[in-house]
Each structure stands twice: as C-alpha cells, then as structure tokens.
Amino acid sequence: MVASVDNQAITGRDVEDAYKFELFLEGKSPTPPPDKATLIAVRDRLVDQTLLLGEAGNEGINNGDVNSGAAKALADVRRKYKSEGAFREAMRSLGLNEQQVLARLRDRQIILALIDTRLRPSARIELPEIEAYYKGMFVPELAKRSQAPAPPLSEVEDKIREILTQKRIDELLSSWLESLKSSHRVSV
C-alpha cells in the first residue's frame, strides 16, 4: 500500500496501472518505466480522484451527461491510435476491455462535472480582470507570434473569460482538495 483514503487502499500496482492508463489516453506506450517523481505525482492524483469521487457520491451528477462525455472521450482516445487494431492492442496490454475503459472515463467525467458544478459559480471573472489580461498578456503574446493587429477585446472577451475562469477553478480546486484531505483520513 502506498496511500489510503479513509478505508480505501491505493497500492503500488494501482499507481502503475493509473500511469499506464494516463499514457493510453494520450495514445502512448509506457516505456521506459516511470521515475519515482512521476509515480509520486500519479499517486497524488489517485488520492485526489478518490476524494473527489467520494464527494461526487453526494452530488446529483447527471448520468446522461457523464455517459455521453465518456463515450466522446473514448472516441477521442481511439483517434490517437494508428488503427483500430492498435487501439485494441493497447487496451489489451493494460488488461482492460472497452467497458472497463468507459467506466474509468465515466469516473473522470463525474469528477469534471463535480468540479464544474461546485467551483464554477465561485470563479466569476469581472470585466476589469479580462481587460488586464487582454492588455498585459494577450496583446503582447500575439505581437510576439504575429504581425497581425490584435483583435478587439469584444471579439476575444469570452475566450479570455474562460481562460481566467479555468485558472480560478484550478486555484479553488487546490484549496478544496487540501480541505478534503484534512477532513478525511488520508495517509501516504
């Protein structure tokens, strides 16, 4: 056992399987074996996922949305492989079938839905923040990459709002996870 969350053990094998699954989702093979720092990062993500899935049990997440998101994610993964045969071989190498992959992708979709439901309302971005990002980041970065003039703020406002919202959600998620870790029995 490398970690536990409440009464749920996370073994070294679980961490290695999660590492291989993450690479599978990217269309990559798990060679060479991961270093210790990579395994620690994967273990920490497994702890976070376990905590969040426990929280999701208390929420009313719509299974229809989760199922369609998982099916779309599976189609996206399938496209990362050269052929259907290569995709199936990669699944087999993990000891998984398509239903098991879908189940794992459903768990990921549940976590994403939970994060969005819980944190997006608190991640409101105001116009002054958007304007500051536009002037301080967007325009200078665009000038470095292109000679074209920057589009007016009104054309990119929604995109900037979403970028800033995602950053704020990431910050809120870190705080929430720390709170969850302190309110559950987590040992590493």
Salt bridges, closest charged atoms under 4 A:
ASP6 OD2 - HIS184 ND1 2.77
ASP17 OD1 - ARG13 NE 3.39
GLU22 OE1 - ARG45 NH2 2.68
GLU26 OE1 - LYS28 NZ 3.22
ASP44 OD1 - ARG43 NH2 2.88
ASP48 OD1 - LYS181 NZ 3.18
GLU55 OE1 - ARG118 NH2 3.52
GLU55 OE2 - HIS184 NE2 3.81
GLU59 OE2 - ARG118 NH2 2.76
ASP76 OD2 - LYS72 NZ 3.22
ASP76 OD1 - ARG79 NH2 2.21
GLU84 OE1 - ARG78 NE 2.82
GLU84 OE2 - ARG88 NE 3.07
GLU89 OE1 - ARG92 NH2 3.48
GLU98 OE1 - ARG78 NH2 2.78
GLU98 OE1 - ARG88 NH2 2.96
ASP116 OD1 - ARG120 NE 2.52
GLU126 OE2 - ARG124 NH2 3.93
GLU129 OE2 - ARG168 NH2 2.37
GLU141 OE2 - LYS144 NZ 3.32
GLU157 OE2 - ARG161 NH2 3.07
GLU162 OE2 - ARG120 NH2 3.03
GLU178 OE2 - LYS181 NZ 3.77
